[in-house]
Amino acid sequence: MGLLTFSGGIHPYDGKDLSKDKAIQEYLPKQEAVYPLSQHIGAPATPLVKKGDKVLVGQKIAEASGFVSANIHSGVSGTVKAIEPRFTVSGSKVESIVIDNDGLFEEIDFSVNIKPLDEMYREDVKEAIKEAGIVGMGGAGFPTHVKLSPKNEDAIDTIIVNGAECEPYLTSDYRRMMEVPEKIVTGLQIVINLFDNARGIIAIEDNKPDAIKKLQELTKDIDNITVNAVKTKYPQGAERQLIFANTGRYINSSMLPADVGCIVHNIDTIVAIYNAIIEGRPLYERVVTVTGDAVCDTANFRVRLGTNAQELIDAVGGFNIEDPGKIISGGPMMGKAMFSLDVPIVKGSSALLCFREDIVAATEPSNCIRCGRCVDVCPGRVMPNHLATLAEHGDTEGFLKYDGMECCECGCCSFVCPAKRHLTQIIAGTRKQILANKKK
């Protein structure tokens, strides 16, 4: 049997050798901590603190303001300095809680949150996950308690843990698999037990054989968990592609994974579930990879949420060039270019990727030469060249007719385009406009 995979995709330089052998090290922030109230899909959280209040590590400082929303907890101890708009990675200002970090990192009593697992009902587990403020930590930020509450729970038969980590340069999930595999297995078992008919799959790209071996050894006597080696190919870790590769089930843009009996969780999300249920710790930290050819050293840091991004660059010795060409929050394919490092690490922050040169900005797009490469690699099986042309002409009717909403914005088409057209950005802009008009 061949490696599990999907149709399309690309094989960019993965850059993982820069940081994959760097063990996770804890980084404690030295400056103020900033907590945007919108760092998840859904309604912004509502502050529970006010200026002048003392807070502790793990204290809930903002609560979910609706079903699709998430609690926020402090990663530092100190005093609330302000509640005011602050810049985020997206370049927009978001209402944020600013805490003057006292450097003591005094914690709440986490033991009060712990209940014996065998005494917890399913709703108790879901409530604990909700209370802990856990969201999808692969970047989307969808509240986990919502994902674990599908309309038809009996139809859920597969829980997939996304250990593919297909984005080039990122190694935070790999380090989690190597260093705390027991937490991943136990966290997955906790989720499986929320559903009567579910089994678990841990899907890992075959460029991580040591992680595959480690997790296979841990699960060899667990009947309802399988570790699958999937083909190393971008975007293997995208939700639709991961589901197809592991189950043969297809979902489109109008469907949720639950519609085909699946729920997909990121590695760090599963670890956060373990921390919440077994250790009573809410989500106030995550692993962030600092890497690229523009930094003096690379690292995988366990970082308190709210930490200023500049601190992590300083922690690896700063830049090895006076003016880096590009800094990205996340991976090079789907991450966001950063205009400033004076922004906080949030729940969806997976990496700070720093390049000496911006090779994208240095290229000048030309006319499409109709080579068809973008069509060959598109995992959504659409025609990016045609969709981009329709988008450029404002033809939303034609854009929809040619399945423009099936684009997952993975960037494969832009990567292979010999004319260097900014296909993904053009298509993404039209998709966002269509979705915004639907909301209106």
Secondary structure, DSSP 8 states (H G I E B T S, - for coil): ---B--SS-B-----GGGTTTS-EEEE---S-EEEES--SSSS--EE---TT-EE-BT-EEEE-SSSS---EE-SS-EEEEEEEEEE-TTSSEEEEEEEEE-S---B--GGGG---GGG--HHHHHHHHHHTT-B-TTTT--BHHHHTS-S-GGG--EEEEEE---STT--HHHHHHHH-HHHHHHHHHHHHTTSTT-EEEEEEETT-HHHHHHHHHHHTT-TTEEEEEE---BTTTSHHHHHHHHH-----TT--GGGGTEEEEEHHHHHHHHHHHHS---S-EEEEEEESTTBSS-EEEEEETT-BHHHHHHHTT-BSSSS-SEEEES-TTT-EE-S-S-SB--TT--EEEEESS-TTTTS---------HHHHH-TT---HHHHHHHHHTT-HHHHHHTTGGG-----HHHHH-TT---HHHHHHHHHHHHHHHHH-
